[in-house]
Amino acid sequence: MTVVLWHIELSHYSEKARWALDHKQIPHERRVPMPGLHGMSALVHTRGAQRRLPVVALDGRRIGDSTAIIAALEEYRPEPALYPADPAERARALELEDWFDEHLGPTLRRFVWHHTLPDTDLVAGTLFTHPSPGRERLLRATAPIATRAVRMDYGVSAESAAAARVDVVGAMDRIEAELQPSGYLAGDAFSVADLSAAALFTPLLAPPERPYVPAGAAPAVLELREELMARRGGAWVMDMYARHRGVSAEIGAPVAVA
Ligand SMILES: N[C@@H](CCC(=O)N[C@@H](CS)C(=O)NCC(=O)O)C(=O)O
C-alpha cells in the first residue's frame, strides 16, 4: 500500500514529517491541498480527527500530527532510528520534540506570517514554489479574506508578533543551552530532538537543503535570520541540514545529478 503524505510545502510541521520519511527512506507520494482547503483536507483524510496538516496514510491508517506521524514511522521502519535506544535519552529527545513543537512552532509561524501577509506577491512566492497559475489566481482573488482568516487562525497581530520574536530568540537560546558535547540535543547521535528543532526553524532560516524554500522573505524575517545565523544555534541548524537532511524518498522526486 503506497504511503501518502498530505502536506503544506512551507509548513515546518510538514517538514518534520517529510524529513522523517526521507531519513528512513520510506517511498511515499506527496499531495499538496489548495491553500484555504488545508483544514478541510486534513479533516477528510483523518475522517474528522484532525484539522491540521501534515497527515500520513500508512498501512491503512490515517495519522495526523507530526509527532504522532514520527512515532508511527519509527514503528513502521525502526532503522535508522530517530528515537535514542537509551530510555533516559529517549525521554529527553521526546521532551525536547514536544517543547519545540509547542514553543517554537506557533511563535515562529506568527512572526513570519505577520511580516509576510501584507505582501501578496511574497505570500504567493511562499506558498507556490512551483508555478501554479490557477491556484495563484484564486489566492490573489481571495487575498483580503484569506489574510484575515490566517491572522485569526494563528493569532497573528503586531503585539503577538513582537512577543513571538522574543520567544523565537528564546528557542534558539534553548538549543544552545541543551546541545551536548556530541553536538546533538540528546545522546551521541542525530535524533527526533535535532530533527524537530532544526525543522521548526526552517521557515525563518531557510537552509538550502530544505525542500520548497521560498525565493524571497520579508525584511523583518531577513533581519531576524541574519541575527540568528550569526549564532552558534543558527550554524547548528545549517549543520543538521547539511549532514542529515539526506535524499528525498518521494516517489517520482527529481533525482539529484552531480
Ligand atoms: N501539532 C501539529 C500542528 C500542525 C499545524 O499547525 N499545521 C498547520 C500548518 S503549519 C496547518 O495545517 N494549517 C492549515 C490549516 O489549519 O488550515 C503537528 O505537529 O503536526
Ligand as a Chemical Component Dictionary entry (heavy atoms), coordinates in Angstrom:
data_LIG
# 
_chem_comp.id                   LIG 
_chem_comp.type                 NON-POLYMER 
_chem_comp.pdbx_formal_charge   0 
_chem_comp.three_letter_code    LIG 
# 
loop_
_chem_comp_atom.comp_id 
_chem_comp_atom.atom_id 
_chem_comp_atom.alt_atom_id 
_chem_comp_atom.type_symbol 
_chem_comp_atom.charge 
_chem_comp_atom.model_Cartn_x 
_chem_comp_atom.model_Cartn_y 
_chem_comp_atom.model_Cartn_z 
_chem_comp_atom.pdbx_ordinal 
LIG N1  N1  N 0 0.658  19.885 16.121 1  
LIG C1  C1  C 0 0.529  19.797 14.692 2  
LIG C2  C2  C 0 0.489  21.202 14.102 3  
LIG C3  C3  C 0 0.261  21.230 12.604 4  
LIG C4  C4  C 0 -0.095 22.612 12.084 5  
LIG O1  O1  O 0 -0.220 23.560 12.844 6  
LIG N2  N2  N 0 -0.303 22.684 10.751 7  
LIG C5  C5  C 0 -0.665 23.905 10.093 8  
LIG C6  C6  C 0 0.420  24.371 9.138  9  
LIG S1  S1  S 0 1.917  24.828 9.967  10 
LIG C7  C7  C 0 -1.911 23.720 9.218  11 
LIG O2  O2  O 0 -2.290 22.624 8.890  12 
LIG N3  N3  N 0 -2.512 24.835 8.791  13 
LIG C8  C8  C 0 -3.547 24.875 7.792  14 
LIG C9  C9  C 0 -4.955 24.878 8.318  15 
LIG O3  O3  O 0 -5.167 24.636 9.508  16 
LIG O4  O4  O 0 -5.849 25.113 7.514  17 
LIG C10 C10 C 0 1.686  18.968 14.129 18 
LIG O5  O5  O 0 2.691  18.794 14.816 19 
LIG O6  O6  O 0 1.558  18.438 13.017 20 
# 
loop_
_chem_comp_bond.comp_id 
_chem_comp_bond.atom_id_1 
_chem_comp_bond.atom_id_2 
_chem_comp_bond.value_order 
_chem_comp_bond.pdbx_ordinal 
LIG N1  C1  SING 1  
LIG C1  C2  SING 2  
LIG C1  C10 SING 3  
LIG C2  C3  SING 4  
LIG C3  C4  SING 5  
LIG C4  O1  DOUB 6  
LIG C4  N2  SING 7  
LIG N2  C5  SING 8  
LIG C5  C6  SING 9  
LIG C5  C7  SING 10 
LIG C6  S1  SING 11 
LIG C7  O2  DOUB 12 
LIG C7  N3  SING 13 
LIG N3  C8  SING 14 
LIG C8  C9  SING 15 
LIG C9  O3  DOUB 16 
LIG C9  O4  SING 17 
LIG C10 O5  DOUB 18 
LIG C10 O6  SING 19 
# 
